[in-house]
Amino acid sequence: MRLKEYPPVKLSLADRTFWIPAAHWLENRRESIAFFRILDNISYVVDPNLYFFANHPRQRVGIKEFEKFPYILTPFFVIGLFQLFRSEKDRPFLSVMIMVPLVIISFIGNINSLGPFCLFPVIVVAVVSGLGQLYKLLIKVFKKYCNLAFVVFWMFYITNFIQIIVYEGI
């Protein structure tokens, strides 16, 4: 479809006209097709909706989508990701830990129904780091109410878990 969007390119030399197939040179080559497939795979894999919201705005037909992680953990994932990248000593290890699965998935694609499960350890480490950061903040600022915050979090988490069970019909 994109081949038709390119305007025809012509080159006139003296009395001869040469039509240049620029669209085919840019879009129809094996390298560009492979590049765009890899780009599609990467953009699909790094989408947080796939992991926390059952790929909600972009559900696929014929594939049963489900939440890999409860959506209540999304803020902790974001906080943990920022916390992990802020640490100078862990940044090279974290970069390798993220890039190796991304490279593998970008070339292989999501062949299985679980999706890109080799990124699950990265997500779990980020969520745990975010929860640990919040716990340190609660201990420092609200020492009296730390247990109350813990109980409220677990109430929301269990409610979210019950919601997943009811929606999925397990």
Contacts in CASP RR format, 6 or more apart in sequence:
PFRMAT RR
TARGET T0000
AUTHOR 0000-0000-0000
METHOD contacts of the structure
MODEL  1
MRLKEYPPVKLSLADRTFWIPAAHWLENRRESIAFFRILDNISYVVDPNL
YFFANHPRQRVGIKEFEKFPYILTPFFVIGLFQLFRSEKDRPFLSVMIMV
PLVIISFIGNINSLGPFCLFPVIVVAVVSGLGQLYKLLIKVFKKYCNLAF
VVFWMFYITNFIQIIVYEGI
2 23 0 8 1.000
2 27 0 8 1.000
3 23 0 8 1.000
3 24 0 8 1.000
3 27 0 8 1.000
3 28 0 8 1.000
5 23 0 8 1.000
6 22 0 8 1.000
6 23 0 8 1.000
6 26 0 8 1.000
6 27 0 8 1.000
8 19 0 8 1.000
9 19 0 8 1.000
9 20 0 8 1.000
9 21 0 8 1.000
9 22 0 8 1.000
10 17 0 8 1.000
10 18 0 8 1.000
10 19 0 8 1.000
10 20 0 8 1.000
11 17 0 8 1.000
11 18 0 8 1.000
11 19 0 8 1.000
11 20 0 8 1.000
12 18 0 8 1.000
26 32 0 8 1.000
27 33 0 8 1.000
38 106 0 8 1.000
38 107 0 8 1.000
41 105 0 8 1.000
41 106 0 8 1.000
41 107 0 8 1.000
41 108 0 8 1.000
41 109 0 8 1.000
41 110 0 8 1.000
42 102 0 8 1.000
42 105 0 8 1.000
42 106 0 8 1.000
44 50 0 8 1.000
44 110 0 8 1.000
45 102 0 8 1.000
45 105 0 8 1.000
45 106 0 8 1.000
45 109 0 8 1.000
45 110 0 8 1.000
45 116 0 8 1.000
45 119 0 8 1.000
46 102 0 8 1.000
47 55 0 8 1.000
47 58 0 8 1.000
48 74 0 8 1.000
48 77 0 8 1.000
49 55 0 8 1.000
49 56 0 8 1.000
49 57 0 8 1.000
49 58 0 8 1.000
50 68 0 8 1.000
50 115 0 8 1.000
50 116 0 8 1.000
51 67 0 8 1.000
51 68 0 8 1.000
51 69 0 8 1.000
51 119 0 8 1.000
51 123 0 8 1.000
52 67 0 8 1.000
52 68 0 8 1.000
52 69 0 8 1.000
52 70 0 8 1.000
52 71 0 8 1.000
52 73 0 8 1.000
52 74 0 8 1.000
52 77 0 8 1.000
53 67 0 8 1.000
53 71 0 8 1.000
54 65 0 8 1.000
54 66 0 8 1.000
54 67 0 8 1.000
55 65 0 8 1.000
56 65 0 8 1.000
59 65 0 8 1.000
63 113 0 8 1.000
64 113 0 8 1.000
66 164 0 8 1.000
66 168 0 8 1.000
67 164 0 8 1.000
68 114 0 8 1.000
68 115 0 8 1.000
68 117 0 8 1.000
68 120 0 8 1.000
68 123 0 8 1.000
69 77 0 8 1.000
69 123 0 8 1.000
69 127 0 8 1.000
70 157 0 8 1.000
70 160 0 8 1.000
70 161 0 8 1.000
70 164 0 8 1.000
71 160 0 8 1.000
72 153 0 8 1.000
72 156 0 8 1.000
72 157 0 8 1.000
72 160 0 8 1.000
73 127 0 8 1.000
76 126 0 8 1.000
76 127 0 8 1.000
76 130 0 8 1.000
76 131 0 8 1.000
76 134 0 8 1.000
77 123 0 8 1.000
77 126 0 8 1.000
77 127 0 8 1.000
77 130 0 8 1.000
79 129 0 8 1.000
79 130 0 8 1.000
79 133 0 8 1.000
79 134 0 8 1.000
80 126 0 8 1.000
80 127 0 8 1.000
80 129 0 8 1.000
80 130 0 8 1.000
80 133 0 8 1.000
81 126 0 8 1.000
81 129 0 8 1.000
83 129 0 8 1.000
83 130 0 8 1.000
83 133 0 8 1.000
84 90 0 8 1.000
84 94 0 8 1.000
84 125 0 8 1.000
84 126 0 8 1.000
84 129 0 8 1.000
85 91 0 8 1.000
85 94 0 8 1.000
87 94 0 8 1.000
97 121 0 8 1.000
97 122 0 8 1.000
97 125 0 8 1.000
98 119 0 8 1.000
98 122 0 8 1.000
101 116 0 8 1.000
101 118 0 8 1.000
101 119 0 8 1.000
101 122 0 8 1.000
102 119 0 8 1.000
104 118 0 8 1.000
105 116 0 8 1.000
105 118 0 8 1.000
105 119 0 8 1.000
109 116 0 8 1.000
110 116 0 8 1.000
135 146 0 8 1.000
138 145 0 8 1.000
138 146 0 8 1.000
138 149 0 8 1.000
139 146 0 8 1.000
142 149 0 8 1.000
END
